[in-house]
Amino acid sequence: MSDEFETPVTDAMTTPVKTVDAGTTASEVAGIMLEEGIGSVLIRDPSGIVTKTDLVAGIHGGGDLDETPVSALMSSPVLTVDSDDDVQEVIDRMEEHGIKRLVVDSEGGIVGIVTVTDLAETFAIDLDTIIGTFA
């Protein structure tokens, strides 16, 4: 395993994580995602996650996002990684489940979210440093 993949997930994750109530409309969640420049929102009680892809699927399915509660489009259960995990463990879990994001958990509480974009950005910085060494 490459040393860079031993990077702690906490160095790559995004925080804070945006959460909404299950009764929030899908349209409101779409607005939040656009305003905040994020690709997913966590849902409280019952817990779940909704992504841009889930919203598009809701539209494609003929749903009215102004009337549809986000809980109708969310995925559940929410898959997590521990804040003590390293990036290699995150990559392995994403590959195992065919997903692009994981919630980062510490002692039962949400501390962040890590996406494939976060991982790419984290390692692009390292790549820029390496390239700069040879320039």
C-alpha positions as CSV (number, residue, x, y, z in Angstrom):
1,M,0.0,0.0,0.0
2,S,1.2,3.5,-0.9
3,D,2.1,5.7,2.1
4,E,-0.2,8.4,0.8
5,F,-3.2,6.1,1.1
6,E,-2.4,5.8,4.8
7,T,-3.5,9.5,5.1
8,P,-6.2,9.8,7.8
9,V,-9.8,10.2,6.4
10,T,-10.1,13.3,8.5
11,D,-7.5,15.0,6.3
12,A,-9.7,14.4,3.2
13,M,-13.2,14.8,4.5
14,T,-15.6,17.8,4.2
15,T,-17.1,19.3,7.3
16,P,-19.6,20.4,8.5
17,V,-22.2,18.0,6.9
18,K,-25.5,19.6,5.9
19,T,-28.5,17.8,7.4
20,V,-32.3,18.3,7.0
21,D,-35.4,16.8,8.5
22,A,-37.1,13.9,6.6
23,G,-40.1,16.1,5.8
24,T,-38.1,18.7,3.9
25,T,-39.2,18.8,0.3
26,A,-36.9,17.5,-2.4
27,S,-37.1,21.0,-4.1
28,E,-35.8,22.6,-0.9
29,V,-32.9,20.1,-0.7
30,A,-32.0,20.8,-4.4
31,G,-31.9,24.5,-3.5
32,I,-29.6,23.8,-0.5
33,M,-27.3,21.7,-2.7
34,L,-27.0,24.5,-5.3
35,E,-26.5,27.3,-2.8
36,E,-23.9,25.3,-0.8
37,G,-22.2,23.7,-3.8
38,I,-22.6,20.2,-2.4
39,G,-23.6,16.9,-3.9
40,S,-25.5,15.3,-1.0
41,V,-27.4,16.1,2.2
42,L,-28.0,13.8,5.2
43,I,-31.5,13.2,6.4
44,R,-32.5,13.1,10.1
45,D,-35.1,10.8,11.7
46,P,-35.2,8.5,9.9
47,S,-31.6,8.7,8.9
48,G,-30.6,8.6,5.2
49,I,-28.7,10.4,2.5
50,V,-29.9,12.0,-0.7
51,T,-27.7,12.9,-3.6
52,K,-28.0,14.9,-6.8
53,T,-28.5,11.6,-8.6
54,D,-31.4,10.7,-6.3
55,L,-33.0,14.1,-7.1
56,V,-32.6,13.5,-10.9
57,A,-34.1,10.0,-10.5
58,G,-37.0,11.6,-8.7
59,I,-37.6,14.0,-11.6
60,H,-37.2,11.3,-14.2
61,G,-39.7,9.2,-12.3
62,G,-42.3,11.9,-12.7
63,G,-42.1,13.2,-9.2
64,D,-43.0,16.7,-8.2
65,L,-40.0,17.9,-6.2
66,D,-42.1,20.7,-4.6
67,E,-44.4,18.0,-3.1
68,T,-42.1,15.1,-2.6
69,P,-40.5,14.7,0.9
70,V,-36.8,14.1,0.6
71,S,-37.3,10.9,2.7
72,A,-39.0,9.4,-0.4
73,L,-35.8,9.7,-2.4
74,M,-33.1,9.0,0.2
75,S,-30.9,6.0,0.5
76,S,-30.8,4.2,3.8
77,P,-29.0,3.0,5.8
78,V,-26.2,5.5,5.6
79,L,-22.8,3.8,5.1
80,T,-20.0,5.2,7.4
81,V,-16.3,4.9,8.0
82,D,-14.7,5.6,11.3
83,S,-12.7,8.8,11.8
84,D,-9.7,6.7,12.7
85,D,-9.7,5.0,9.3
86,D,-7.2,5.8,6.6
87,V,-7.9,6.7,3.0
88,Q,-7.2,3.1,1.8
89,E,-10.0,1.8,4.0
90,V,-12.3,4.5,2.6
91,I,-11.4,3.5,-1.0
92,D,-12.0,-0.2,-0.2
93,R,-15.4,0.5,1.3
94,M,-16.5,2.7,-1.6
95,E,-15.4,0.0,-4.1
96,E,-17.1,-2.7,-2.1
97,H,-20.5,-0.9,-2.1
98,G,-20.2,0.9,-5.5
99,I,-20.7,4.3,-3.9
100,K,-19.0,7.7,-4.2
101,R,-19.3,9.1,-0.6
102,L,-19.2,7.9,3.0
103,V,-20.2,9.6,6.2
104,V,-17.3,9.9,8.7
105,D,-18.3,8.8,12.2
106,S,-16.6,9.3,15.5
107,E,-18.0,7.5,18.6
108,G,-21.5,7.5,17.1
109,G,-21.5,11.1,16.0
110,I,-21.2,12.5,12.4
111,V,-18.0,14.5,12.0
112,G,-17.8,14.8,8.2
113,I,-18.3,13.3,4.8
114,V,-15.7,12.0,2.3
115,T,-16.4,11.8,-1.4
116,V,-14.4,10.6,-4.4
117,T,-14.0,14.3,-5.2
118,D,-12.5,15.0,-1.8
119,L,-10.0,12.2,-2.3
120,A,-9.1,13.5,-5.8
121,E,-8.6,17.0,-4.5
122,T,-6.5,15.7,-1.5
123,F,-4.2,13.8,-3.7
124,A,-4.1,16.5,-6.5
125,I,-2.4,18.7,-3.9
126,D,0.2,16.0,-3.3
127,L,0.7,15.6,-7.1
128,D,1.2,19.3,-7.5
129,T,3.9,19.2,-4.8
130,I,5.6,16.3,-6.5
131,I,5.5,18.0,-9.9
132,G,6.8,21.2,-8.4
133,T,9.8,19.3,-7.1
134,F,10.8,18.4,-10.7
135,A,10.0,21.8,-12.3
